[in-house]
Amino acid sequence: MALPNSLPPEFDRGVVTTVHQGECHVSGDVDLTFSTVLGSCISACVRDRVANVGGMNHFLLAEQSGSAKDRYGASARYGAFAMEQLINKVLSKGTGKKSNLEIKVFGGGKINASLDDVGLKNIEFVRSFMADEGYMMMGEDLGGNYARRVLFKPYSGRAFCKRLDSDVGANVAREELAIAKRRVVVAPPVDDIELF
């Protein structure tokens, strides 16, 4: 019998790689699990179901502009870069066919009133990005007022999402608030990104 806090057997073995805010990792290793903790941030898990190659990113849109044309400001360019970077890495290590991709998206919680509702802006952004690029989400766990731990097996495409207690959520909220106050947004490289 499994304990209430235990992981599904597939996630309870092998190598675990943590994906931090601003990072993107891709692999096809059978025993590898990507792990991240999200508050307002978004993490996409993308997998090429034919090549058994997948990856995870983790990003935060720190600010919103006042322009209707550029709803999410400069930070959306980073969000778009984070999504395109992950998709392109999976395509280049996989079959190169967009039609073989499975995409699952997590996060966007409202875990701190001081952050306005960055989580909602992140959800709106990722849904808009997916629709504009013609992708469908195969799974999602978005919104709410809690932090989450997400585990993703890039080889099999299995994802596990656990809602975290308020103490962990408070720590995540403090970290995200510090990022938002500094308005730290990792700039994408100057090179253009070529989509397959």
C-alpha positions, 0 to 999 in steps of 0.5 A, a space after each residue: 500500500 502506498 503512503 499518502 505522500 509517496 510518488 508513483 513507482 515510475 517517479 521513485 527511482 532514477 536520476 532527478 534533475 531540477 529545472 530552476 526558473 529561467 532554465 530549459 532541459 531536454 533528454 531522452 534518458 529512460 531513468 531521468 526525471 525533471 523536477 520543478 517547484 512552481 508558484 506563479 511561474 509556468 512550466 511546460 513539459 514537451 515530448 516527441 512521442 515518436 522519438 521518446 525525447 522530452 523536456 521541461 522549462 520554467 519561466 515567469 512573466 515579471 511585468 505587464 506593459 500598458 500597450 494593448 498590442 504588447 499585453 505582456 511587455 518585454 517579459 512576454 518575449 522571454 516567455 515566448 523565447 522559453 517556449 520556443 527554446 524548449 520546443 526547438 530543442 525537443 524537435 532537434 533531438 526528436 523527429 523534427 515533426 511538430 505533429 509528434 509533440 505532446 505538451 503539458 503545462 503547469 503552474 500559474 498559481 496566485 500565491 501572493 497578493 503582492 504579485 498582482 496576479 502574475 499567475 493569471 497573466 502567465 496562464 493567459 500568455 501560455 494559452 495564447 502562445 499555444 493557440 497562436 502556434 497551433 499547439 494543443 495542450 495534452 494536459 494542464 494543471 493551472 491556476 489556484 492559490 497554491 504552489 506545486 511540485 511537477 515531475 516529468 519523465 521525458 522518455 515516457 511523457 508521464 507527469 506528476 503534479 503535487 499541490 504543496 502546503 502553504 509553508 512551501 507556497 510562502 517560500 516560493 512566493 517570497 522568491 518570486 516576489 524578489 524576482 518581480 521586484 528586481 524585474 529580473 527577466 533573462 533576455 533572450 539571445 540576439 540570434 533569431 530562433 528558427 522554428 521547424 
